[in-house]
């Protein structure tokens, strides 16, 4: 159960997308957040009814005949109004209705709606369940955004570093060729090219190990005697 910050850069850059998702899920678990899974849209029953009843709307009134609607729209009519927060409901007056546009609307036959009522009810239930689940999923995504961004940022940085190192190795091999195989000269070329990037230098250049001095065991007593 290795967490993302415990990986070396070379390990992170080699992970698949599925493995990275698993790391994100692990961080979500550590954060104590309940996972919410995305729900596919429900399959709704096709009720096979279409709106065919035409009406013409004027304000809040509906007419089957367009000429009737136009005639009403030309007349002045009123609605009741009152001062809700002041004089109160008992003191009403007539307020002119200014919206006299005629708009065409199409509706269903009542008989058609009642015939497929059960299917429509089931479809509405499925929609409500999906919308509720989808809302919870979107909230989950919002809550875990910072975690996903942090993990992916770390992975992308690791990929960048590893790519830089691999490129730098090719540069060193080129310097080695230019130096006709002289490793010391090639190292000098490389250090000059990557000055300020000690991390790249340390990752690419062969590490020099200190050589332990060879001591002749047979001469040790004589040396000790000489000291005495």
Secondary structure by P-SEA (a helix, b strand, c coil): ccccccccaaaaaaccaaaaaaaaaaaaaaabbbbbbbbcccccccccccccbbbbbccccccccaaaaaaaaabbbbbbbcccccccccbbbbbbbcccbbbbbbbbbaaaaaaaaaaaaaaaaaaaaaaaaaaaaaaaaaaaaaaaaaaaaaaaaaaaaaaaaaaaaaaaaaaaaaaccaaaaaaaaaaaaacccaaaaaacccbbbbbcccccccaaaaaaaaac
